[in-house]
Amino acid sequence: MTITRFVPWRPAAAALLTFLIGAAAVQVASAQFEPPSTVFGSVADSAGEVPAGLAVEAYIGETLCGTKGRTEFTGDGPARVTVYVVDVVSESQIAGCGVVGSEVRVKIGDRFATQTARWNPGPVQLDVTFGSATPAVIPTFTPAPTRTPAPEATPQPGQTGTPAAVDTIPAGSPGAGSPVSSPRGGITSATPGAQTANSGGGGGFPIWGVVVLILGGIAAVGGGVGYAMSRGSRPEADSEPGPPLD
């Protein structure tokens, strides 16, 4: 009887070999594949506006290399333009198709454009015209500028806000031109800090006069009280004797 010995490293080696072969195949395929050339542009016709929704195809020689393209409108009103786009595959995808520099013919609807493009991976612009039309310019869109709010006024040091308008006493009245008293009492002023400087000027009864009156009143009251106290403290002997009693 023959006994087969199991060697544990053989399945692992086989799996590793299969993985390396698969990775090499993917690398070769990636190296051979090239992305398509995306041909796009405007379409103008001297006979009138080219409608949207027309099928667009691309050929290299006699080989159909691009399908599923369409015409569309872009822009509004007088600035509306017909545009198209179509992907043109490379030779790595379809034999006879795109290699760098290959001539690409574009068919819009049932008409071939007289203009041709050169195949190159990525976007390639080709503006198409029919008849005596001139190439249309594809409009670009610029975002509308946003309105910047006006900066707020910065209060000056010591100022809490914009000073309110101050009513003054009308001409012809006593104290004409002076500020009207505020609801809380006192004098309001349109120029903070200037009240003391203006107190001695013309217009209205000056504050120093009020102070003098108050001090004068206090002195008069004090003098009266002192006099009364001095009268009450004099002895009765100082009074003049009256006439003798009968």
C-alpha positions as CSV (number, residue, x, y, z in Angstrom):
1,M,0.0,0.0,0.0
2,T,1.3,3.4,-1.0
3,I,1.0,6.2,1.7
4,T,0.8,9.8,0.4
5,R,2.4,12.3,2.8
6,F,0.6,15.6,3.2
7,V,2.8,18.6,2.8
8,P,1.0,21.6,4.4
9,W,2.8,24.3,2.4
10,R,1.6,23.2,-1.0
11,P,-2.0,24.6,-0.8
12,A,-0.7,27.9,0.4
13,A,1.8,28.1,-2.4
14,A,-0.8,27.4,-4.9
15,A,-3.1,30.1,-3.5
16,L,-0.3,32.6,-3.6
17,L,0.6,31.7,-7.2
18,T,-3.1,32.2,-8.2
19,F,-3.2,35.6,-6.5
20,L,0.0,36.8,-8.2
21,I,-1.3,35.7,-11.7
22,G,-4.6,37.5,-11.1
23,A,-2.8,40.7,-10.0
24,A,-0.5,40.6,-13.0
25,A,-3.5,40.3,-15.3
26,V,-5.2,43.3,-13.7
27,Q,-2.1,45.3,-14.0
28,V,-1.7,44.5,-17.7
29,A,-5.4,45.3,-18.4
30,S,-5.1,48.6,-16.5
31,A,-1.9,49.5,-18.5
32,Q,-3.7,48.8,-21.8
33,F,-7.0,50.7,-20.9
34,E,-7.2,54.4,-21.7
35,P,-10.1,56.6,-20.7
36,P,-12.4,58.0,-23.4
37,S,-12.1,61.3,-25.1
38,T,-15.0,63.6,-24.2
39,V,-15.8,65.7,-27.3
40,F,-18.1,68.7,-26.6
41,G,-18.9,72.1,-28.0
42,S,-21.6,74.4,-29.4
43,V,-23.7,73.8,-32.5
44,A,-24.9,76.7,-34.8
45,D,-26.8,76.5,-38.1
46,S,-27.4,79.4,-40.5
47,A,-30.8,77.8,-41.3
48,G,-32.1,78.3,-37.7
49,E,-31.7,77.0,-34.1
50,V,-30.5,73.4,-33.7
51,P,-33.0,71.6,-31.5
52,A,-32.2,69.8,-28.3
53,G,-32.5,66.1,-28.0
54,L,-30.7,65.2,-31.3
55,A,-28.6,62.0,-31.2
56,V,-24.8,62.6,-31.4
57,E,-22.3,60.0,-32.6
58,A,-18.6,59.9,-33.1
59,Y,-16.6,58.0,-35.7
60,I,-12.9,57.3,-36.3
61,G,-12.6,56.3,-39.9
62,E,-15.6,54.1,-40.5
63,T,-15.7,52.7,-36.9
64,L,-18.5,53.9,-34.6
65,C,-16.6,54.8,-31.4
66,G,-19.0,57.1,-29.6
67,T,-22.8,56.8,-29.0
68,K,-25.4,58.0,-26.5
69,G,-24.4,61.7,-27.1
70,R,-27.2,64.3,-27.1
71,T,-27.7,68.0,-27.9
72,E,-28.9,70.3,-25.2
73,F,-29.8,74.0,-24.6
74,T,-27.8,76.2,-22.3
75,G,-28.3,79.8,-21.4
76,D,-31.6,81.8,-21.4
77,G,-33.3,84.1,-23.8
78,P,-31.1,85.6,-26.6
79,A,-28.1,84.0,-25.0
80,R,-29.5,80.5,-25.4
81,V,-27.1,78.2,-27.3
82,T,-27.3,74.6,-28.5
83,V,-24.4,72.4,-27.2
84,Y,-23.5,68.7,-27.4
85,V,-21.3,66.1,-25.7
86,V,-20.2,62.6,-26.7
87,D,-17.7,60.1,-25.3
88,V,-15.3,58.6,-27.9
89,V,-13.8,55.3,-26.6
90,S,-10.1,54.3,-27.0
91,E,-8.7,51.4,-29.1
92,S,-8.2,49.5,-25.9
93,Q,-12.0,49.2,-25.7
94,I,-13.0,48.9,-29.4
95,A,-10.5,48.0,-32.1
96,G,-10.0,50.8,-34.6
97,C,-11.1,53.5,-32.1
98,G,-9.2,56.2,-30.4
99,V,-5.4,56.6,-30.1
100,V,-3.8,59.9,-29.5
101,G,-4.0,62.1,-32.6
102,S,-6.7,60.1,-34.4
103,E,-9.2,62.2,-36.4
104,V,-12.7,62.2,-34.9
105,R,-15.8,62.9,-37.0
106,V,-19.0,64.1,-35.2
107,K,-22.5,63.3,-36.5
108,I,-25.3,65.4,-35.1
109,G,-28.7,64.1,-36.0
110,D,-28.3,62.9,-39.6
111,R,-25.5,65.3,-40.6
112,F,-21.8,65.1,-40.3
113,A,-20.0,68.2,-39.2
114,T,-17.3,69.5,-41.5
115,Q,-15.1,70.3,-38.5
116,T,-13.1,67.4,-36.9
117,A,-11.4,66.8,-33.5
118,R,-8.2,65.0,-32.5
119,W,-8.6,62.2,-30.1
120,N,-7.0,62.7,-26.7
121,P,-8.0,61.3,-23.3
122,G,-10.1,63.8,-21.4
123,P,-12.2,66.8,-22.6
124,V,-11.7,68.1,-26.2
125,Q,-13.8,71.1,-27.4
126,L,-15.0,71.2,-31.0
127,D,-17.6,73.9,-31.9
128,V,-19.7,72.8,-34.9
129,T,-21.3,74.9,-37.5
130,F,-23.6,74.2,-40.5
131,G,-24.1,76.4,-43.5
132,S,-22.6,79.8,-43.2
133,A,-23.1,80.1,-39.4
134,T,-20.3,81.3,-37.2
135,P,-19.3,79.3,-34.1
136,A,-21.6,80.1,-31.1
137,V,-19.9,81.1,-27.8
138,I,-20.9,78.9,-24.9
139,P,-22.1,81.3,-22.1
140,T,-20.3,81.3,-18.8
141,F,-22.1,81.9,-15.6
142,T,-20.7,84.3,-13.0
143,P,-22.2,84.1,-9.5
144,A,-24.1,87.3,-8.5
145,P,-22.2,89.3,-5.9
146,T,-23.6,89.3,-2.5
147,R,-24.6,92.5,-0.8
148,T,-22.2,93.5,2.0
149,P,-24.1,95.1,4.9
150,A,-22.9,98.6,5.9
151,P,-20.7,98.6,9.0
152,E,-22.3,99.9,12.2
153,A,-21.0,103.0,13.8
154,T,-18.6,102.3,16.6
155,P,-19.5,104.2,19.9
156,Q,-16.8,106.5,21.1
157,P,-15.2,105.8,24.6
158,G,-17.7,106.8,27.3
159,Q,-20.5,107.1,24.8
160,T,-23.3,104.4,25.1
161,G,-25.2,105.3,22.0
162,T,-26.3,108.1,19.7
163,P,-27.3,111.2,21.7
164,A,-31.0,111.9,21.4
165,A,-32.3,115.2,20.1
166,V,-32.9,117.8,23.0
167,D,-35.8,120.2,23.0
168,T,-35.0,123.8,23.9
169,I,-37.1,126.6,25.3
170,P,-38.6,128.6,22.4
171,A,-37.5,132.2,21.7
172,G,-39.4,134.9,23.6
173,S,-39.8,132.8,26.7
174,P,-37.7,133.1,29.9
175,G,-34.5,131.1,29.5
176,A,-34.9,130.9,25.7
177,G,-32.5,128.5,24.1
178,S,-31.9,126.4,27.2
179,P,-32.6,122.7,27.2
180,V,-36.0,121.6,28.5
181,S,-36.0,119.7,31.8
182,S,-35.9,115.9,31.5
183,P,-38.8,113.8,32.9
184,R,-36.5,112.7,35.7
185,G,-35.6,116.2,36.7
186,G,-32.5,118.2,36.0
187,I,-31.2,119.6,32.7
188,T,-30.6,117.6,29.6
189,S,-27.8,118.5,27.2
190,A,-27.0,117.5,23.7
191,T,-23.4,117.8,24.4
192,P,-22.4,115.5,27.4
193,G,-19.8,117.1,29.7
194,A,-20.6,120.6,28.6
195,Q,-23.4,121.2,31.2
196,T,-21.1,122.5,33.9
197,A,-19.3,124.8,31.4
198,N,-22.6,126.3,30.2
199,S,-24.1,126.7,33.7
200,G,-22.7,130.2,34.1
201,G,-23.7,131.5,30.7
202,G,-26.8,133.3,29.6
203,G,-30.1,131.6,29.2
204,G,-32.0,130.2,32.2
205,F,-31.3,130.7,35.9
206,P,-27.7,129.7,36.6
207,I,-27.0,126.8,38.9
208,W,-24.6,128.9,41.1
209,G,-27.5,131.3,41.8
210,V,-29.6,128.4,43.1
211,V,-26.7,127.4,45.4
212,V,-26.3,131.0,46.8
213,L,-30.0,131.1,47.5
214,I,-29.9,127.8,49.3
215,L,-26.9,128.8,51.4
216,G,-28.5,132.2,52.2
217,G,-31.7,130.5,53.4
218,I,-29.7,128.2,55.6
219,A,-27.8,131.2,57.1
220,A,-31.0,133.1,57.7
221,V,-32.6,130.2,59.5
222,G,-29.5,129.6,61.6
223,G,-29.3,133.3,62.6
224,G,-33.0,133.3,63.7
225,V,-32.5,130.2,65.8
226,G,-29.4,131.7,67.4
227,Y,-31.1,134.9,68.3
228,A,-34.0,133.1,69.9
229,M,-31.7,131.0,72.0
230,S,-29.8,134.1,73.2
231,R,-33.0,135.8,74.2
232,G,-34.1,132.8,76.2
233,S,-30.8,132.6,78.2
234,R,-30.7,136.2,79.5
235,P,-31.4,136.4,83.3
236,E,-34.6,138.0,84.6
237,A,-32.6,140.6,86.6
238,D,-31.4,142.2,83.4
239,S,-34.9,143.2,82.7
240,E,-35.9,146.8,83.5
241,P,-37.8,147.3,86.8
242,G,-41.4,148.1,86.4
243,P,-43.3,150.8,88.2
244,P,-43.9,150.2,92.0
245,L,-47.0,148.5,93.0
246,D,-49.5,150.4,95.1
